[in-house]
Amino acid sequence: MELPQIIILNGCSSSGKTSLAKALQEKLPQQYLNFSIDAVLYALPGSDLAAMQRGEPIQRRGHDFGQLVRAYHYALPGLLQAGCHLILDNAWCERAEKRELLTELAGYRIALIGVHCDLDELNRREQARGDRAIGMAAWEFERVHQELTYDFEIDTTGISPETIADMVFDEIHRDRIWHGAIDSLEHLNMLG
Ligand SMILES: Nc1ncnc2c1ncn2[C@@H]1O[C@H](COP(=O)(O)OP(=O)(O)OP(=O)(O)O)[C@@H](O)[C@H]1O
């Protein structure tokens, strides 16, 4: 049985994607690299990143958030062509964004996983961490899972990242055909 070459964790901000990705990386015997749009955003000038995290506009010439998202999407096939396995954590809020990344990754074996969390718990985590604009999780909550078909879904409310990583580990070792990403892309293309 072959493991997926790409594990996509999709859920809103503070749902626990990165914590889960890090715990899962440690459990997997196969080496997976964990990437998200943060890999591009953390390359921004520090004050631009800080403004973005506060939810404030960035004035610097050349700033284009859509371009940064595309840069993240276009970089991933290069990593895959080099043979890397990837765990991607995304908070996909726009249909075009979902379609563009799934198109870039088409042809690879992908486990598409929905990461859920109770809204009150999301708001609590967002307040506690202090490095995200307040209200971002609630805004994404309504959008992030729309128009997608997952291979399986998990809920991080009240469960530690390590326990959830055990659950995901078991799921990705089950013998199955990974079709969530294929079905989702077909549906997104049909919606136009
Ligand atoms: N299962 C969990 N139970 C309790 N707290 C958690 C859990 N997972 C993550 N957290 C906490 O929630 C906060 C956000 O976690 P994390 O960075 O993993 O979320 P994320 O979904 O990757 O967020 P973002 O998309 O904003 O980067 C952190 O403070 C983390 O410690």
The ligand as a MOL file (V3000), in Angstrom:
LIG
                    3D

  0  0  0     0  0            999 V3000
M  V30 BEGIN CTAB
M  V30 COUNTS 31 33 0 0 0
M  V30 BEGIN ATOM
M  V30 1 N -5.9460 20.2180 19.2100 0
M  V30 2 C -5.7400 21.3810 19.8330 0
M  V30 3 N -6.2580 21.6140 21.0570 0
M  V30 4 C -6.0470 22.7940 21.6820 0
M  V30 5 N -5.3370 23.8320 21.1560 0
M  V30 6 C -4.8120 23.6560 19.9380 0
M  V30 7 C -4.9850 22.4350 19.2080 0
M  V30 8 N -4.3500 22.5700 18.0150 0
M  V30 9 C -3.8210 23.7940 17.9980 0
M  V30 10 N -4.0910 24.4530 19.1530 0
M  V30 11 C -3.6730 25.8150 19.4940 0
M  V30 12 O -4.3800 26.7030 18.6200 0
M  V30 13 C -3.5040 27.7240 18.1190 0
M  V30 14 C -3.4520 27.6430 16.6040 0
M  V30 15 O -2.8710 26.3840 16.2380 0
M  V30 16 P -2.2660 26.1260 14.8110 0
M  V30 17 O -1.1990 27.1300 14.4910 0
M  V30 18 O -1.9100 24.6930 14.7560 0
M  V30 19 O -3.5370 26.4180 13.8920 0
M  V30 20 P -3.6270 26.6680 12.3290 0
M  V30 21 O -4.9010 26.0380 11.8980 0
M  V30 22 O -2.3830 26.1770 11.6610 0
M  V30 23 O -3.7230 28.2350 12.2580 0
M  V30 24 P -3.2820 29.2560 11.0650 0
M  V30 25 O -4.0030 28.8130 9.8290 0
M  V30 26 O -3.7700 30.5820 11.5640 0
M  V30 27 O -1.7940 29.1990 10.9370 0
M  V30 28 C -2.1530 27.4910 18.7760 0
M  V30 29 O -2.0650 28.3310 19.8980 0
M  V30 30 C -2.1940 26.0350 19.2100 0
M  V30 31 O -1.4160 25.7850 20.3380 0
M  V30 END ATOM
M  V30 BEGIN BOND
M  V30 1 1 1 2
M  V30 2 1 2 3
M  V30 3 2 2 7
M  V30 4 2 3 4
M  V30 5 1 4 5
M  V30 6 2 5 6
M  V30 7 1 6 7
M  V30 8 1 6 10
M  V30 9 1 7 8
M  V30 10 2 8 9
M  V30 11 1 9 10
M  V30 12 1 10 11
M  V30 13 1 11 12
M  V30 14 1 11 30
M  V30 15 1 12 13
M  V30 16 1 13 14
M  V30 17 1 13 28
M  V30 18 1 14 15
M  V30 19 1 15 16
M  V30 20 2 16 17
M  V30 21 1 16 18
M  V30 22 1 16 19
M  V30 23 1 19 20
M  V30 24 2 20 21
M  V30 25 1 20 22
M  V30 26 1 20 23
M  V30 27 1 23 24
M  V30 28 2 24 25
M  V30 29 1 24 26
M  V30 30 1 24 27
M  V30 31 1 28 29
M  V30 32 1 28 30
M  V30 33 1 30 31
M  V30 END BOND
M  V30 END CTAB
M  END
